[in-house]
Each structure stands twice: as structure tokens, then as C-alpha cells.
Amino acid sequence: MISELQFNNPGLIPAIAQDYKDGTVLMMAWMNQQSIEQTLATGEAHYWSRSRSELWHKGATSGHIQKVKELFYDGDGDTILIN
């Protein structure tokens, strides 16, 4: 799946997280290959922080962990949707 994605020059791709049950958009964040791999391996959302230049596990400090039910990408492979 990762080989189908189109990352930008810094190696990032936008990811939209939405509520699995009702489709409410929760947030937009950036992912890189490592964060996608961590998300797929753990079933919990991991993102890339552009401001801190580091991988972050959503909810690690706030407690609002995002459990991932499904992960999709659009037809161009340049945006990810996380349910």
C-alpha cells in the first residue's frame, strides 16, 4: 500500500482523520512512511510533526488515542483518509 502513495518533496502526505461511526472530520495532519508503518503495525494513529520534526503517537500525552479501523488513499495516492 505504501508504494502506491505519492509523498511530497519532504516525504510527507496529508492525512484526514475522521470518526469511524459518523464520519465527522477530527483533524488533518501529516504522515511520512515511518508514521504510516507505525499506524499499520499498532492500529493506532501516528503522525509526523513538522514543527518538532519527529514522529508522534496521537494521544500519547493527551490520552485521546485514535484507534484506526480503516485506512484509505485517494485515486491519485496523494491523500490518506483514516477511519
N, C-alpha and C positions, 0 to 999 in steps of 0.2 A: 504494500500500500504506500509506503513512504517513497518508493521510487516513482510513483505516479504524481507526486506533488511538485509544484513549481515554487521554489523558495525565491525571495528577492535577493539582491546583491549581498546584504549582510547575513543571508542564510535563514531568514525568518519568513513566516507565513501567518496571516491574520487568522484568528480562531474566534468564533462566536459561540459562547456557551448559552444554552437555553434549558429551561426546565423541561424535564422529560415528560411530565404529566400534562402540562397545559401550554407548552411552547413559549412561555414568557422568556424574553431575552434577558439573561442575567448579566452578561458582560462581554466585552471584546478584549482580547489580549493577544499577545504574540507567542508563537511557538517556534522552536527550532527542531532539528532532527532528534536531539537528545531528549527534549521535553516530550515529544511525541512517543518516543520509545519508552520513557518512564510511565507515561499515561497508559499506554497499551499493556505494559508489564504489571502495573499496580491496580488498574481500574479506577484510579483517582487522577484528577486533572493536575498536570504540571505545566508550567508556562516558562517563558523566558522574560526576565525583567530587563528591559532596555535601560532603565535608569541605573540599576545596580549591576548590570552585566553579569547576571547569574540566573541559574535555574531556580524556580520557586515552586513549592508544592502548595497549591491553593488550599488555604485553611490551616496551614501549619502553625501560624501564630493566632489567627482569629477564631479558629475552630469551625469555620464554615467550609468544610471539605466538600469538594464536588465529586460525587461518585459518577463515573462515566458508564452509561448504558450502551450508547452507540456513538460512533464517530464516522462522519461522512466528509466527503470533499466535493466541491462543485465540479462542473463539467470541464473547466479549464485547469483544475487542480491547483488553483491559487488561493483558495479559502477553505478553511475547515469549519465544520459545524459539529459541536459537541452536545450530545443529549445525555 
